[in-house]
């Protein structure tokens, strides 16, 4: 009898292990990365990192809440409900003003669908107390993309190395232009730099993030990151910007109306989609006006599963990119 009980227990452990492995594979597949090291940063910096959550499952993922690991950390979550085949971003920010030396932080993300899970997203950095950045980031706030806004920052070095210098700068994208000037230096190994950061008209709309890297001649700290953030508003917007079409049957046709608007009258030059099943149209002979209704038509695919398409509305507003609308639906079987 004891032998049979031990054998049954062993069989139970073997049977349970694939389920545990499957659960771990599910977590690994939706989070490409769960940790990030900023390296060496200036004190006062607000450094940003975006963790991706990519729903590779066949079920909806829902973020119920989150908990930060330090009062120095702020979190911004793009979307809390992530349908299959879509993704969201968890933006984490560390404010280094009150710290120096090695710093570990991050957050715990709590999911309640499709299964309850607590996921640790970890951040690390080393904060230089002899390099101070003020303000801690180039934060433009809410801006119009065509206004070319500017932000001024100051970097102070007090490390005692007489020849310490910033040798060059580099941005991640062409949407940001930075200008750096040395404004002061003392024989005691102190230096001051002023930096002006400009947001170019090419910047895409929505939440924008970039980074300027300052390269130094100090081998112990060869580079210093400076975060750039903005909430860039478009001249032409759509309501809703995310079109939820719900559950549809294979081959079913449904229509929804969205509103495209601007502060000034404009014309709609065309509407296009990246999927043949989704289309949009405006009234024939539409004239310039501040508000245009766009009728969106979905002819559901014949195969069941999640459906995602992007609709683009092009206006005649100069230098304005097409307004993008994300459309989602779930095709259910008969």
Buried (B, 14 or more C-beta within 10 A) or exposed (E): EEEEEEEEEEEEEEEEEEEEEEEEEBEEEBBEEBEBEBBBBBBBBBBBBBBEBBBBBEEBBBBEEBEBBBEBBBBEBBBEEBBBBBBBBBBBBBBBBEBEEEBEBBBBBBBEBBEEBEBEBBBBBBBBEBBBBBBBBBBBEEBBBBEEBEBEBBBBBBBEBEEBBBEEBEBEBEBBBBEBEEEEBEEEBBBBBBBBBBBEEEBEBBBBBBBBBBBBEBEEBBBBBBBBBBEBBBBBBBEEBEBEBEEBBEEEEBEBEBEBBBEEEBBBEEBEBEBEBBBBBBEEEBEEEEEBBBBBBBBBBEEBEBBBBBBBBBBEBEEBBBBBBBBBBBBBEE
